[in-house]
């Protein structure tokens, strides 16, 4: 009898140990670096079902697409952005140069506004883009258009990127920007951080921290935090900060919003090779010279 009881107790202990070490046990699951176990990622990210249209959350087509579904935490997978190079890059740059009439702003726009150009591969999908951007007016409104080489490598397709007289896009005409890489998706997502500065007369200044990412043929954006500075008649300044939900925050929390939002993502730095064309020379270049300028711009684009 004693031997039987001892055998039963031994079996019970073995079964208990097996249950604790089971891979289904939540205590042993790895949620990824930088992510608290049991908590969800703070960033809101949406992978579009239809890459040919902006997000359904776009307000009457006047604002950039906003991301509203929760982004999985960074998977921990080592992903290194790889630019295409050699003959493939040269061929795509040639396609962009040959389609100058597609992406060049209209003659009247070039007469009254200064435009800048950059060759990139924002999502590193092997199809490079040309960004055409301009900061206009006393309110410092930024407008950008993006075209990328199409799947068949015989032309360009425009990236959905809402433009409106009422809304300003992020000020992307910068030499460098922070990038937060999330490799949890089948295709890694590169979240670029920009600040949009606006002015309403001399008494009101606004800044918005935003992230944008290119997914398929659409640009998606996410407002991270806002800042408002107002001057009274005596010149005294009052500055307030709010998070993406409209809750008041501190100046330090405003600056830290990107890192806190993408806390489980890998932080990188993007460099851009902007062609600053204040004199409007791009439309006058011969094809070979244009190809050279575009190639130099692409050489200046890196994420590392």
N, C-alpha and C positions, 0 to 999 in steps of 0.2 A: 504493500500500500504506500509506504513512504517513497519508494522508487517511482510509483505512478504519479504521486503529487509533485515530486521534484521535476519529472518530465513535463507535466502540464505547466508548471511555473516557468520552466525554461522556454517553452514554446511561446508563452504570452510575452515574455521579455523580448524575444526575437522579433515577434510581430510588431511590438511597440517601437522598437528601434528602426525597423524597416519603414514604418509609417512616417517617422520624423525625418528620415533621409530621403523621402520620395521627392522627385523633381517637381511634383505638383504643389509642394509646400510653398506658400507665399513667402515664408521667411528667408528662403534661399534664392529667390529670384533676383536677378540683377536688373535694376531699372535704368542703368546707364549712368555714366559719370556726370556729376553736377545736378542730378535729379534726386530730390528727397523721396524715399520709399513711401508709397501710399499717397503721394501728392501728385497733382497733374501739372503739366507744363503750363507756364503762364501765357505763352505766345499763342495767338490765334492765327491759324494758317489754313488756307483752303487750296486743295489741288482741284482744278476745274475739271468737270466731266467733259465739257466741250471747250477745247482749247482755242476755238475760233471766235469766241465771244467773251466779253468781260463777265465778271461775277454777276449773279442775279441780284446782288446787293447794291449794285451801282445805282445811284439815285438819278433817275431820268437821264443817264448817260453823262451827267455833268461832273461827277466826281470819279476819281480813280477807284478801281475795284477794291473793296475792302474784304479782308479775310476773316471769316467768322467761325470756322471749324477748328477744333483743338489740334495742335500740332503734336505728334508723338515726340518723346524726348530723343535727344541725340543718341544714336545707336552705339556710339563708341567705335564704329568702323573708321579706319584711317582712310580718308579720301583726300587726294591731292589734286587740285585743279590742274588740268592739262590742256593747254592751248594747242590747236592744230598749227602745223608749221609747214615749211617747205612748199612743194608744188601745190598742195591742197589749199593752203592759206593764200598763196599767190593767185590761184584760180578764182577763189571767192572774192578777193579784193578787186580783181579785174571785173567780175560781175557787177560789183557795187559801182565801180567807175563807169562801166558801160551803161548803167541805168541812172546816170546823173539826173536826168529829167524827172525821174520818179521821186527822188528824195529832196531835190533842191527846192527851197521855198520859192513862192511866186515872185515875179519881178517887183511888184509893189511892196511886198514884205521886205525884200532885200534893200529896197530904196530907203525905207524908214527904220529898219531894225538891223541890229548886228547879230549874226548867227555864228555858232560854234559847232564843231563836228568832232566825233570820236568813234573809232572803230573798236568794238568790244565783242566778247562772247560771254554775256552776263550769266548764262546758265550752263556754260561749258558743254553744250550739246553738239559741238562740232559745226554749227552754222553761225557764222559771225554776223554782227549787226553794225549798222551805222546809226548813231544817235545825232539828231539835229536839234539843238537847244538854243533858246534865246531868253535873256532876262530883260523885261521891257517895262517902261513907264516909271513914274516916281514912286509907285507902290511896290516895285521890284517883283513883278509877276514873272514867273518862269514858265515857259511853254516848251515842251519837248515832243518830238516825234521819233519813232524808231522803226527801222526796216531791217529784216534779216533775210539772208539767202534762203531760198525755198528748198524743199525736200529734193526736188529734181535737179537742183544746181543749175538752173537756166534762167533765173530771174530773182526778183525780190518779193517779199510779202510784208505788209505793214503789220506791226504789233499793235494790238488794241491797247490804247493808252489815252484815256479820256482827256479832251481839251475843252475848255470853256472860258468865257470872259469873266465868269464869276468866281472861279476857283484857280488857285495857283498850284502848280506842281512843285515837288521838292527841288531845291537848288542843287542840281546835279553837276553843275559846271565847276568842279573842284578837282584838285590834283590827286587827292587821296580820300579814302572813306573806309570806315570800319565795315567788315562783312562778318555775318554770323552764319556758319555752315551747319545745316542739319542734314545728316546722312541717314535719317530714319526712313525716308521714302525710297521707292525703287530708283527714282532719279533724285540725287541730292538737291536741296534747295539752298540758294545763296541769297541771304537777306542783307541788302545794302542799306546802310544807315546814312540818311541825309537830313539836313535841317532846312526848313522852308522859312525864309524871313520875309515879312510883309510890313508895309508901313501905311498908315492911314493919316496922312498929313504929318505935321511935325510932333504932334502930341501923343500919338498912339503907335506903338511898335508891337508886332506879334512874331513869335517864333514857334514852329511846330517840329518836333522830332518825329521822323517817319522812317519806316522801313519799306523797301520795295523789293520784289523779286520777279524774275521773268520765268513763266511756266508755260511752255508751249508757244502760243502766239499772243499771250496776254500778260500785261504787267499788273501785279497785285500789290496793294499797299496796306499799311497798317499804321495808324496814328499811335504813337507811343506816349507822348506828353506834349503839353503846350505851355507857352509863357506869354504873358501880356504885361507891357510896361506903358503906363499912362502918366503924362505930366500935367499938373494943374497950372493955373494962371501964374503962380509964383515960381514955376519951374521945378517944383518938388516931384520926385518920381515915386510911383507906387507900382511895384512889380508883384504879380501873382503867378503861381504855377499850378497846373492841374495835371492829373494823370489821364489815361485814355478814357476813364469813366466819368471824368469831370470832378473828381475829388481833389481838394486842395493838397498840394505837396510842397516840399521844400526845394530850394535851388539845388541842393545836393541830390535829391531824389530825381529831379528833372534830368540832371546830367547822367545819372546812373540808370535811367529808364531802359536804354537799349540792352545794357549788360544784364539787368534784372529780368527783362522780358525774355531774353534768349539765354538764360543762365545755363541751360543744358546743351548749348550749341558750342561749336568750336569757333573761336574768334580769329579772324584773319584781317589782312589789310589789302585794299584794292588801290591800284595806281592807274590813272587814266592819262592817255596821250592826246589831250584835247588839241584841236586845231583852232586857235583863236583867230577868227577871220573878220576883224573889225573893219578892214578895208575892202571886204567883198571880193577877194581874189579867187576864191574857189571856182566860181562860175566861168572865169576867164582862162583857166588852165587847160593846156592840151591834155589829151587822155593819158599819155605817158607820165606827165608831170603830176597829174591828179593821182594816178596809181602810186607814185612814189610817196606823195604826202599821206595817202591813206595807209600805206604800208608802215610808215614811220609812226602813225597814230596807233596802229595795232601793236607795234613793237613796244609802245609805251604802256599798253594795258597788261596788267598782271594782278593776280590775287595770290597772296602767299602769307 
